[in-house]
Amino acid sequence: MTRKGILMIAALFLVAFVVLGLGRLGYEEIEGYQSLEKAAEKIRKDFPRVKPIAPGALADLLENPGPVLLIDAREPLEYAVSLLPGAVNLRTVNEVNEHLAARKEQPEILILYGAIGFRAAELADELLTSGRGNLELLEGGIFRWANEGRSLVDPQGRTVTQVHSYNKVYRRLLDPAKRALTPEAGD
């Protein structure tokens, strides 16, 4: 075999190795979107400092009036469809700090949530980095909350049952009966 032939075979093996490696990375990324449980595992792995709270534990916490601040970290279009009762739509560290500075009573704990939790986990991690403590992340986000049949309202406080499904990939994680029809999600 010629030197050129050996180099071509070596190059093919290298390309195959790279493609397989990238494919595995892509698979691991996609695997995080296969179920809310897989997404929660990925969030815990990617954001180990952020403490999760299960929907049932949050529901129990909200039954007793206390200084809890629910932060919805989703986009305004998503928030306009539905939210957890009492939640405020804050998406950056500055927005959270400004909101807290304007409050007379400071919450003991911040509970953040998103559609399934990635954006809220990122914001929670940034808040921890900035020195803000005592916060938790709603495990499974508003999707799990809604899938479990828990209370939702619109921004005017009216009871609703559907959630903005964010996009075509995420929508599979939301019970079809709970999906609001929105052009942003491809409906």
C-alpha positions in Angstrom: 0.0 0.0 0.0 1.3 3.5 -0.8 1.9 6.2 1.6 -1.0 8.2 0.1 -3.3 5.2 0.6 -2.3 4.8 4.2 -2.9 8.6 4.8 -6.3 8.4 3.2 -7.3 5.4 5.4 -6.0 7.2 8.5 -8.0 10.3 7.5 -11.2 8.3 7.1 -10.7 6.7 10.5 -10.1 10.1 12.0 -13.2 11.6 10.4 -15.3 8.6 11.5 -14.0 9.0 15.1 -14.8 12.7 15.1 -18.3 12.2 13.6 -19.1 9.4 16.2 -17.8 11.6 19.0 -19.9 14.6 17.9 -22.9 12.3 17.4 -22.6 11.1 21.0 -22.5 14.7 22.2 -25.6 15.4 20.2 -27.3 12.3 21.5 -26.6 13.4 25.1 -28.1 16.8 24.4 -31.2 15.4 22.8 -31.5 12.8 25.6 -32.2 15.7 28.0 -35.4 16.4 26.0 -36.8 12.9 26.0 -38.7 13.2 29.3 -39.1 15.7 32.1 -37.2 13.2 34.3 -34.2 13.2 31.8 -34.4 17.0 31.6 -34.3 17.2 35.4 -31.3 14.9 35.5 -29.5 17.0 32.9 -30.3 20.2 34.8 -29.0 18.8 38.1 -25.8 17.7 36.2 -25.3 21.1 34.4 -26.3 23.2 37.5 -25.2 21.3 40.6 -25.4 24.4 42.9 -29.1 24.9 42.1 -31.3 23.1 44.6 -34.5 21.5 43.0 -37.9 21.5 44.6 -40.6 19.0 43.5 -44.0 20.4 42.5 -45.7 18.7 45.5 -43.2 20.3 47.9 -43.8 23.7 46.3 -47.6 23.3 46.5 -47.2 22.5 50.2 -45.0 25.5 50.7 -47.4 27.8 49.0 -50.4 26.6 51.2 -48.9 28.4 54.2 -48.6 32.1 53.5 -45.0 33.2 53.8 -42.4 35.2 52.2 -41.9 33.2 49.0 -41.2 34.8 45.6 -42.1 32.8 42.5 -40.0 33.9 39.6 -41.1 32.8 36.1 -38.0 33.0 33.9 -39.8 32.3 30.6 -40.3 34.8 27.7 -43.1 37.3 28.1 -45.1 35.5 25.3 -45.0 32.3 27.4 -45.9 34.1 30.6 -48.9 35.8 28.9 -50.5 32.4 28.4 -50.2 31.0 31.9 -48.2 31.2 35.1 -48.1 29.8 38.6 -50.4 32.0 40.9 -48.4 34.9 42.2 -45.4 34.5 40.0 -43.6 37.5 38.5 -41.9 37.4 35.1 -38.2 38.2 35.7 -35.5 36.9 33.4 -32.2 38.6 34.4 -30.2 39.1 37.5 -30.8 42.8 37.2 -34.6 42.4 36.9 -34.6 40.2 40.0 -32.5 42.6 42.0 -34.6 45.6 41.0 -37.8 43.8 41.9 -36.4 42.8 45.3 -35.2 46.3 46.0 -38.7 47.7 45.3 -40.4 45.2 47.7 -41.2 46.2 51.3 -41.1 42.6 52.6 -38.2 40.5 51.4 -38.9 36.9 50.6 -37.2 34.2 52.6 -36.9 32.0 49.5 -36.9 32.5 45.7 -38.5 29.7 43.6 -37.6 29.9 39.9 -39.2 28.1 37.1 -39.3 27.9 33.3 -40.9 25.7 30.8 -38.9 22.6 31.9 -36.2 24.4 33.8 -33.1 25.1 31.7 -33.5 28.9 31.5 -34.6 29.1 35.1 -31.6 27.0 36.2 -29.3 29.3 34.3 -30.8 32.4 36.0 -30.6 30.6 39.4 -27.0 29.8 38.9 -26.3 33.5 37.9 -28.1 34.7 41.0 -26.0 32.3 43.2 -22.8 33.6 41.5 -23.9 37.2 42.2 -24.3 36.4 45.9 -28.0 35.8 46.1 -28.8 32.8 48.1 -31.7 30.7 49.4 -33.3 29.9 46.1 -34.7 26.7 44.5 -35.7 25.5 41.1 -39.1 24.0 40.3 -38.2 20.6 39.0 -39.8 19.9 35.6 -40.9 23.6 35.4 -44.4 24.7 34.6 -44.7 21.7 32.2 -44.6 19.2 35.1 -46.7 21.5 37.3 -49.4 21.6 34.6 -49.0 17.9 33.7 -49.8 17.1 37.4 -53.0 19.2 37.2 -51.8 22.0 39.5 -53.3 25.5 39.5 -52.4 27.9 36.7 -53.6 31.4 36.1 -53.2 34.0 33.3 -51.5 37.4 34.1 -55.0 38.8 35.1 -55.4 36.0 37.7 -58.1 34.0 35.8 -57.8 30.2 36.1 -56.5 28.6 33.0 -55.4 25.0 32.1 -53.0 25.4 29.2 -49.3 26.3 28.9 -47.3 27.9 26.1 -45.4 24.9 24.7 -42.3 26.9 23.9 -41.2 25.0 20.8 -41.7 21.8 18.8 -39.0 19.9 20.7 -40.2 20.8 24.2 -43.9 20.5 23.4 -43.6 16.7 23.5 -43.0 16.9 27.2 -46.3 18.7 27.9 -49.6 16.8 28.0 -51.4 17.5 24.7 -54.5 18.7 26.6 -52.3 21.2 28.4 -50.7 22.8 25.2 -51.9 26.2 24.3 -52.1 26.8 20.5 -49.4 29.4 19.7 -47.8 30.5 16.5 -44.4 30.8 18.2 -44.5 27.0 19.0 -45.3 26.1 15.4 -49.1 25.8 15.7 
